[in-house]
Structure formats: C-alpha cells, structure tokens
Amino acid sequence: MDKDDLSEGTTMNIDRDAKEMLKPYEYSKSDTYSDIVRGLASVCKSLPDSSYLYKWLVKNYEQVGFSQLISNDKNKYPRLLMKYRDKIVRVDVEVFSRQFLLRRIPSDTVDIIVCLSADQQLEGVKTIEVPLTDLLEKT
C-alpha cells in the first residue's frame, strides 16, 4: 500500500475550517496527498504574483482605502509610502500574508501589508486583503 493513498484509510490531519474550504473542490477517495497538493499548487501558480499586485496597487490604491501615494522608491524597503486615514504609512505587498513572516522582515519596518489572502495574522502589522476579482477587473 502506498502510504500516500487516501483510499486505504490513511488520514490527513486538517482542521474543520480547512475541510470547509476544500468542500467546493471535491476529490475522489483514490486521490493521493500528492494529487491534492498538485491541484492546489496549480491553482496557486495561476494567481498573480506580488509584482503584479504591486503594480495594481500603485494604480488603484484608493480602492483599498489609501488616499495618496507619497513615495514609490525601488531602492528602499518598503518601496511604498502612502497616506491611510490621515497617517503616512509604510506599505509592503505579498500574495499571502504569511510570506511576510517567511521572509523574516521585522514587523517594525512595515505598517500595512496588502495581500490577496490574509492567511496568517500578523502581530503589529495591519493587513488589507484585495479580492482577486477586484484585481482582475481593474487591470
């Protein structure tokens, strides 16, 4: 028996929320973990990358609550300084909020992360999610 085979009683520990999220994407009992991960990875691969989201944000910043683009400097981090609720804030762009943590960026260098999915809570950093439909409609 392939230990990756879901039909043979192998269990995959996922929480209730994740199960609910997977419901629309039915899979068969003969699918392996690899089949499911490949399918999900294929979907993720078709998502816009952070540079696409960045370009969209520069053009459409008002749509997500910013009132002004103050600075867009490729030689600095973060590249974007924007006005949000009458405050100047440092803005970074990620596809998934967890990427901010994976890159080990100190949270005191950014005030707001703009992302497609706020998949992880970030301590001390505000997260603004851009619905994928908005991103695709406005480009």
C-alpha positions as CSV (number, residue, x, y, z in Angstrom):
1,M,0.0,0.0,0.0
2,D,1.2,3.5,-0.9
3,K,1.2,5.4,2.4
4,D,0.1,8.4,0.4
5,D,-3.1,6.7,-0.7
6,L,-6.3,8.2,0.8
7,S,-8.4,5.2,-0.1
8,E,-6.5,2.9,2.2
9,G,-7.5,4.7,5.4
10,T,-4.5,7.0,5.6
11,T,-5.7,10.1,7.4
12,M,-4.7,13.7,6.8
13,N,-5.0,15.9,9.8
14,I,-6.7,19.1,8.7
15,D,-8.8,21.4,10.9
16,R,-12.6,22.0,10.4
17,D,-12.0,25.3,8.6
18,A,-9.7,23.8,6.1
19,K,-12.2,20.9,5.4
20,E,-14.9,23.5,4.8
21,M,-12.6,25.4,2.4
22,L,-12.0,22.2,0.4
23,K,-15.6,21.2,0.0
24,P,-16.1,23.0,-3.3
25,Y,-13.1,21.2,-4.7
26,E,-14.2,17.6,-4.4
27,Y,-11.6,14.9,-4.7
28,S,-12.1,11.2,-5.1
29,K,-11.1,8.6,-2.5
30,S,-8.4,7.3,-4.8
31,D,-6.6,10.7,-4.9
32,T,-3.3,10.8,-3.1
33,Y,-2.0,13.6,-1.0
34,S,0.3,14.4,-3.9
35,D,-2.7,14.7,-6.3
36,I,-4.5,17.1,-3.9
37,V,-1.3,19.2,-3.3
38,R,-0.6,19.3,-7.1
39,G,-4.1,20.5,-7.7
40,L,-3.9,23.2,-5.1
41,A,-0.4,24.2,-6.3
42,S,-1.7,24.5,-9.8
43,V,-4.3,27.0,-8.6
44,C,-1.8,29.0,-6.6
45,K,0.5,29.1,-9.6
46,S,-2.2,30.8,-11.7
47,L,-2.6,33.6,-9.1
48,P,-1.0,36.9,-9.8
49,D,2.4,37.3,-8.2
50,S,3.4,40.1,-5.8
51,S,4.9,42.3,-8.5
52,Y,1.5,42.2,-10.4
53,L,-0.3,43.1,-7.1
54,Y,2.2,45.9,-6.5
55,K,1.6,47.4,-10.0
56,W,-2.1,47.1,-9.4
57,L,-1.9,48.9,-6.0
58,V,0.1,51.8,-7.4
59,K,-2.7,52.4,-9.9
60,N,-5.7,51.6,-7.6
61,Y,-4.6,52.5,-4.1
62,E,-7.8,54.4,-3.4
63,Q,-9.9,51.3,-3.9
64,V,-8.4,49.7,-0.8
65,G,-8.5,52.8,1.4
66,F,-5.4,54.8,0.7
67,S,-5.8,58.4,0.0
68,Q,-2.4,59.2,-1.5
69,L,0.7,57.6,-2.9
70,I,3.6,59.6,-1.4
71,S,6.6,57.6,-2.4
72,N,7.4,54.7,-4.7
73,D,11.1,54.1,-4.5
74,K,12.6,50.8,-5.9
75,N,15.8,51.4,-3.9
76,K,14.1,51.4,-0.5
77,Y,12.2,49.0,1.7
78,P,9.4,49.2,1.9
79,R,9.0,50.8,-1.6
80,L,5.7,52.4,-0.9
81,L,4.8,55.2,1.4
82,M,1.1,56.0,1.4
83,K,-1.4,58.0,3.2
84,Y,-4.0,55.9,5.1
85,R,-6.6,57.5,7.4
86,D,-4.6,60.8,7.6
87,K,-1.4,59.0,8.5
88,I,1.7,58.3,6.4
89,V,2.3,54.5,6.4
90,R,4.9,52.1,5.1
91,V,3.3,49.5,2.8
92,D,4.5,46.1,1.6
93,V,2.8,43.8,-0.9
94,E,2.6,40.0,-0.6
95,V,0.3,37.4,-2.2
96,F,-0.2,35.7,1.1
97,S,0.3,37.4,4.4
98,R,2.4,34.5,5.8
99,Q,5.1,35.4,3.2
100,F,5.9,38.4,5.2
101,L,6.8,36.1,8.1
102,L,8.6,33.6,6.0
103,R,10.9,36.4,4.7
104,R,11.6,37.3,8.3
105,I,11.0,41.0,7.8
106,P,11.0,42.9,11.1
107,S,7.4,44.0,11.7
108,D,8.6,47.4,12.8
109,T,9.6,48.2,9.2
110,V,6.1,48.0,7.8
111,D,2.7,49.4,8.9
112,I,0.4,47.7,6.4
113,I,0.6,44.6,4.2
114,V,-1.6,44.5,1.1
115,C,-2.3,40.9,0.0
116,L,-4.6,38.6,-1.8
117,S,-5.0,36.3,1.2
118,A,-4.6,37.2,4.8
119,D,-3.8,33.6,5.7
120,Q,-1.9,34.4,8.8
121,Q,-2.5,37.1,11.5
122,L,0.5,39.4,11.7
123,E,1.3,40.9,15.1
124,G,1.7,44.7,14.9
125,V,1.0,44.9,11.1
126,K,-2.3,45.8,9.6
127,T,-3.4,43.5,6.7
128,I,-5.6,44.6,3.8
129,E,-6.9,41.9,1.6
130,V,-7.6,42.6,-2.1
131,P,-10.3,40.4,-3.5
132,L,-8.9,38.6,-6.6
133,T,-12.0,39.7,-8.6
134,D,-11.1,43.4,-7.9
135,L,-7.5,42.8,-9.0
136,L,-8.6,41.1,-12.3
137,E,-11.3,43.7,-13.1
138,K,-9.1,46.7,-12.7
139,T,-6.0,45.8,-14.6
